[in-house]
Each structure stands twice: as C-alpha cells, then as structure tokens.
C-alpha cells in the first residue's frame, strides 16, 4: 500500500467511527474534525441540521462548557499581563456582596467550593441572570464546600471570572474574547450567537425515533461558562492550540506556551477513587496511558453535546493535534468519547512521519567533561547533550519518559537551572578539581558522583 493509499484508508477509518456513533446514538447531526500540522484538516458531517439549511463544515453547534477553556485562557492572559495574580481574592478586582475571598486559582480549578449554578432555578426557567442580577444575588448562593477541599464544578465561578476579565480589560467578556483570542487565532466561526447556519438542538425520544427540538437559550451573564457556538473545524484548531500552542502561535500572541503548560498541570482529580481524569486551570485532563494525555473540555447545553480535546505525548503524535466532535443531541453520551477515539485512531492508522536523525553541533567545551554516567542517591543517571541543551535521564527510565533539561544560569559559571522534567526549577552545580575536571555535582542539593557512594562517603572537611 502506498503512503497516499494508507492515508486515505486512515481517513476512512475516522469517517466510519463518526458514522457509527451518529447511527447508534441516534444523533440528528454530527460534525467532526481533526487538526494536525502534517496533514490537511479532516472533517466529516453526518445527518441534517433540523432546519432549512444544509449540514456542512460551516454549520455551527452550541459548544456549551468548552466555552470555559476560552475564559480560562483570558484569565491567564490577564495574569501574564500583570493585571492579576492567580492567588488574588476576586474582591481585589470586583465589588461583590459575598464570596469575594475566593481566589482566582480556586475558581479556575473548580476547587473554590462555590455552588454549581447561579441563585435560582436556571434550568427550569431557562432565564439566566444579567450582569447586575448575577452580582446582586451572589449573597444568596452557597459555598457548598470549604475552599480547596475537593473538585466541585461551578458555572457560577466561571461566570465571575468572565466578569473579572471584562472589567480588567475595559470591555464585555464577548468583546475581550474576540479581540484577545478569536481574531488572533483565526477562529472566525466561533461566536456568542448561533447565526443563520446553526443546527437545531434536539432531545431524542428514548423509546421512539422522534426528535424534540430544544428551545434556544441565551446564558446572559453566565455566558463565560457556556455561551459559545462554533464549527468542528474551529474547535479542532482550538484543541490543537491547547495541546501544542507553539505550533499554532509561535510568537505567543495569545498565550505563552509556558503558561499553557501551567494550565495543563493537574490541580485536582475529578473522582477520588478512579483517578481517570483531572482538572488543571480551566482544562480537563484525561490520561490515555503510555504517557499520553488528552487536554480540553466537554460541553453540554439543551440539545447539544460537544467534545474538544488535543493530544500530548506518545509515539506517532503529530504537532498541533486536536479533535472536535459536535452533535445536535443532548443525550448521546457516545459523542463525548468520540474525540478521544478519533485521536487514538488517527495515530494508529496514520502516525506522524518519523524525522531522520542528523548529526548536530558538538557539546560546548565546559559541558563535555560532565557527559556520561553519574550516581546520585544510589541510582544511576546519564547526562547528555542533545538539541542544543544539557539533559539527564535515569539509566532505567522508559524511552517515553521526558528527560530533565537544563539551561545555564547567567553570570554563574558551572551552574544550571532545571527547566523541565525531574526537579524542575532546581539548580545543578558543578564542582571541578584543580585541573578543571568535573568531579562532583549537586542537583537539588543531592550529591552526584562518578561512582556509587553512600551518603557519608565524601568528607567535606578535606
């Protein structure tokens, strides 16, 4: 089979997965997309919009809580621009009648303990509060758990963050979102209103083939938690950005890649016993095994479900790799598993090409003497020079485990800072003998020597 034929077959596998879910879960309309840096955008639509417009790649669907990932990015932008600190209480920036002591970090990670929804029966009335009402009724909302106790999902908390970023930027949440994120990333089909080409959302009857249209809803001041509409193509690109921002925004116009690393770091698990999912700063984290994680969010609104995830790590994973599945049924839970299946199938049937190894520049002279095997705490490590940086790995580490990476500390010869991997943030200090040979190192203050030694082997009085 030729490479082209193999890729065609892989695309067929993805289409079959989408068609199976549409048929088996009885979804009136499904739109799916896979974004990757090394292939053209893949899209698939199955079904009909439920109205007078034809279903195609430009059809918009409600993406529900995927909206929260945008609000989270806007919040971290404010932090990076010096407008707030993640450990600030929100009352430092907003005039609130209650719960102002809750921190930005807790609200982002859903560990503030704030009740799930605004005061009142929003899902009975389908009338969300406006900005003034949201604040006025905040004192009637409960803090159902102590801050930091555990994960507790809160649309109300994300609504407060949306109000916060709008106030800090001098506009509405929607205005700031368009200016700060949607326009720079070219997400032109992502909007706060459905537009003329949107699909109709349905509740599909459990015991017949009847599909009941759900009423349209505007989430008002809770919009930063669930308001947006979009296409699968836009959302696959967004998922790719969340997983691999440097591939889509090399200049860091939207967010520094290091900040997204911070957002992806797990703050809490979402289930205390299974540990199958975690939550970072506004992002859901779903481990896949073999050091692979899917990062993104699910969304649900009346008549709609959405799953938007990017993939990080693992052999065969291409750059800027994200998948989105949008559907016009509020009860077809299989839609939420489909993006994970599409990402896995794409890697299995059409993995990223393997770049050939090529000789590189030699290690700098001051570093050459420390390359090779060292022992610390009774364990063996290998220090090497690859891709222009000093690295270290445990001698027994599995191949997929990332190494520790070091960078020189300015104006401090023979001192390096660990910038990623084991002991990130800690110093590596070299000790040389009178001939300039590196005879000892200290990493995070632990002694490293060329031979295995007990802790008391070295006499510091000598």
N, C-alpha and C positions, 0 to 999 in steps of 0.2 A: 504494500500500500504506500502510495506517495504521501509526502507531508501534507499536500493540499487535500488529498482524499481523507487523510486522518483527521484533519481539522473539520472537514465537512461532516464526517461521522460524529465527531465530538459535539458539533452544533446540533446534530440530530438527536443525540442523547439528551441534551438540555431541553430541547423542544418537547421531547416525549415526557420528561418529568413534569413540565408545565401542563401539558395536555392531560396527563393522568390526574393531577390534583384538581384541575378545573372540572373534569368529569366526575371524579369520585367524591369530591367535596361539594359538588353542585354549586359552583360559583358562577353567577351570571357573566362576569367579565374578569379576566386576569391579564395583567400586563407585567412582564418580567424583563429584566435587563442585566447583563454582566459587562462590567467595565474592566479593562486591563490595558496596561501600557503597550503590550506587544501584539495586540490583535485589534481589529476593528470592533466597535461596540456591537454586542449581540443583543437583539431584542426579540420578543415573542409576545403576541397578543392572541387571546382565545376568548370567544364569546361576543357579546354585544353590549352596548352602553346602557340599554334600557330606555333610550330616548331617541330623538330624531337624528342624532349624529352617529357616524360610523366609528367603531372602535379601531384605533390605530395607535402608533407610538406617541402621538401628541395628546392622547386622551388623558385628562387629569383625574386623579383619585385623591380622596382625603387620606392623609398620611398620619393623622392623629398624633400620638405621643412621640413619633420621630421628630416632631417639632421641638421637643425638649433638647435634642442634641444641638440645634441651632442656638437656642437660648443659652445653653452651656458654653458654647464657643464665644458668643457675645460677652458673657460674663468673664471668661478668661482673657479676652481681648482687653477688657477694662482693667483687669489686674496687671497685664503686661504693660499697659499704658500708664500705670501709676495712679489710676483713678480709685482703686480699692485694694484691700488686702483680703485674701480668702478667709482669714480669721477675724475680720471685722464683724461686729454685730450689725445687722441690717439697719438698725435705728441710727447708726452713724451717718447713713446716707438717705434714709427715708423717714418721714414723720409718720409713725404708726401708733395706734392706740393700744396695741398688745403684740406680744411675741417679737418685739424688736431686738431682744437679746440673742435671738438665734443667729448663728453665723452663716456667712455666705457659703463656706465649705460644707456645713451640715445640710443646708438646703440643696446644694448641688448633688450631694451623695445620698439624699433621702435618708439621712440619719438625724434629722432635727427633731423628729417625734411629732411633727405637726399633722393634724388630721388630713385625710386624703383630699377632700373637696372643700370648696368654699362653704360658708354657712348656708343652710337651706337645702332643699331637695332639688338640686340642679337637674338630676336625671329624670325626675318626674315632670318638671315644668319645661325642660329644655331651654330655660332662660338663664343665661349666665349673667353675673353682675357686671356693671360697668366699672370703670376705674374708681370712682368715688364710692360706690357701694361696696366694692371689694375691701377697701380700707375701712370704711365705716363699720362693717360687720365683722372685722377681724377679731375684735374682742369677744365675739360670740363663738369663734372657732376654738376647738380644744387642742391642747397639746396632749396627745393620747399616750405618749411615751416620753421618758426623760431623754434629753438630747444625748446622742452617742450610744444609746442602749443597743439599738439594732436597726436594721433596714426597715423603713416603713414608707412606702411610696406616697408622694403627695403632689397632686396637681396644684394645690394652693401654694405650696412652697415655690414651685417653678413660676407661678404667676407673679409672685413677689419679686423674683429675680428679673422677670421681664420688665416689670415696672422700674426696677432699680437701674437696669442698663439704659432704658429710655431716658430716665431723669439725668443720669450721668452724662449722656451724650447730647442732651438737649433736643430730644425728639420723641416720637412714639416708638414703641418696640418694633412695629412693622417698618417704619422709616429707617431705623437704625439697621435692621436686618438686611434690607435691600441694599443700603449703602455699604455696609461693612462686610457682608458675606455673599449675598446672592449675585450682585453685579461683578465683583472681582473674580468669582469662580465660574461665571457664565451660566448660572442656574436660572435661566430666563423663564423656564416653565414652572417655577416654584413660586406660589403666590398665596396671599391670605384669603382670596376669594376663588370660587371654583372656575369662573369664566364660562364662556359659551360651549366649550367642548368637553365638559366634565361628564363622567359616568354617574349614573344614578346608583345610590346605595340601597341594598335590599336586606331584608330578613327572609331567608328561605325557609319555608314551612318544613317542620321536622317530619311530617307524615304524608306529604304530597309534594308535587313539583311546583306548587305555587310560590312565587316570589313577591313579597310585600314591600313596596317602596318605603324607605325610611324618610322621615321629614328632614329637610335641610336645617342645619343648626349653625349659629354663629356663637363662638365661645367668648366673645366680649373681652373682658379684662383677663380671662383665663386663657386667652389666645396663645401666649408664650408656651403653654403646656401642650396644645393640641390643635391649633387652628389651621395649619398649612395644607395646601393642595399641591400635587406635583405629578410628574410623569416618572415612569420606571427608569428612563434614561438619566434624568436629573438625579434621581436618588441613588442609582448605581455609582454615578460620579461622586456624589456626596459621601457614600460609604467608602469609596476608594480614598477620598481625602482624609477621612477619619482614621483609616488604617495606615496610610502612606502619604502624609501631606507633602513631603519633599518632592514626590514625583509629579504632583499637580500644582504645587505652589512653591517652586524652588526659591523664590525671593522672600517667602514668608510674609506676603502682603496680608493674608487673612490671619494666620497664626503661626508662630514659630513652631517647627517640628518638635522641639524640646517641650513646649507647652502641651502639645497633644500627647507626648509620652507621659506627662504628668496626669493628664485626664484619663489615660488608659490604665494607670496603676490602680489595682483594686483597693477600694476603701473598705468594702464590706461584702459578705456573701449575701445572697438573696434567700437562701434556705439554710438553716443552721445545721441540718443533718446531711443533706446530699452534697452540698458544695459544688453543684454543677453549673452555677452561674454566679457572677459577681457584679458589683457596681463600682464604677470609678467616679469621676466628676462629671456627671451627666450622661455617662455612657454605660451600656450593658456590655458585659464581658462574658463570652461563652467559650470555655476551653473545649478543644476538639481532640486532645491527646497529641503525643509526639511534638510537644512544644509549639502547637498551633492554637491560636485564639481568634475568634470572630468578635469584632467590636462594632457596635452600632446601637440599634433600638428597634423595638416593635411599636406598632401603633394600632389603636382601635377607636373607632367612632361609630355611631349608629349607621349600619350598612356598609362599613368599610373595615378592612384589616390590611396592615402593611408590615413588611419585614425588610429592614435595610441594614446590611452588615458588610464590613470589609474583613479581609483575611490577612493575618500576620503570621509569619514564620512557616517553617515546614519546607521540605524539598518540593520543588516544582511550582512554588507560589510566585507568580509574576508580580512586577511592580504595579502599583495603582490598581489593586484587585478588589472589586466590590460588586455586590449583587443586590438587587432590589426586586421585591415581589409585591404588587399592589392588587387588591381584589375588591370586588363590589358585593361582598357578603360579610355580615358582621359576626357570623358563627362558624366559618370554615377554618378551624384551627390549623389545618394542614398548610394553609398559606404561610403561617409563621415559621414552619420548619423548612419550607421550600428554599429560601435563600441560602441556608446552610447546606442543603443538598446540592444546589447549583454550584456553589463554590467548591465543594468536595469533588463533584463530578467533572468540573472543568479542569481541575488539577490532575485528576486520574486519567482523563481521556485526552487532554491537550495541555500537558505541563509546560511550564516556561522552558524556553530553549536553554541549553547549557552553554555558557560562555567558555571558550577555551582559556586555559591558563597561559599567561605570558610572563617571561622574566621581567622583574621590576628593578628599581633602584636599590643599591645596597643599603644596609642599615648605616646610620651615621656613626662615625668613629667612636664617640663617647658611649654609644649603646652596645657596640659589638661585644664587648667583654662580658656583658651580663646575659647574653643569649644562651639558651640551653636549659639544663635541668637544675632545679633548686628544691630544697626541702624546707617546709615550714609546718610546725605543729605535728610533725611526724608524717606528713603527707608530701608527695612529690608533685611538683608543678613544672610546666615547661613555659619559658619566656621566649618570645619570638618577635620578629619584625615583619609585618605584612601590611600591605596597602598604606604604607607611609606612617605606621604607628606601632608603638610597643604594645605587645599583648601578652596575656598569661592565661593558661588553662591548667586545670587539674590533669595530671597524667592519665587518670582513669575516666575523665569526663566523656559522656557520649558525644558523637560527632555533631549533633544538632544543638548542643548547649553553647550559647554565645560566650566568647572569651571576655575576660576583663580587658579593657582598653585604657591606655594611659596617655596623658599629654604632659609635656614639660611645664613646670611652674616657672613663670617669668622671673628672671633675676635670682633664681635659686638653683645653681648648678647641682646636678645629680639628685634633684627632687622632682617627682612626677605626681600628678593628680589622677586618680582613677575616675574616668568619666562615664564608664558604663560597665555592666557586668558585676562580678563579685566585688564587694567592698567599694561600691560606687561612692565617690566623694572623698575617700580616704587617700592619704599620702603614701607614696613609695619612696623611701630614702635609700640611697646607695652609700656604702662605705668602701673606700679604696685603701690599699696599702701604700707604702712609700713609693712603689713603682707604678701606681695608678691603676692597679688591677682591682676590680670589684671583688671583694672577699666576703661581703655580708650585705644584706638588705633588710630593711624593716618596712613591712607593709601593714598598715593599720596598727602599727607598733609591734607586730609579731615578727620575730627574727627569722630570716631565711638564710640558709647556708647551703654550700655545695654538697654537703653530706648530711645524712640523717643524724640529728643530735637530740639529746634530752634537753629539757628547758634549762637545766643548771650547768650545761656543758661549758658555756662561754664565761670566762672570768672577766668581768667588767673592770676589775681593779688592775688588770695587767696593763 
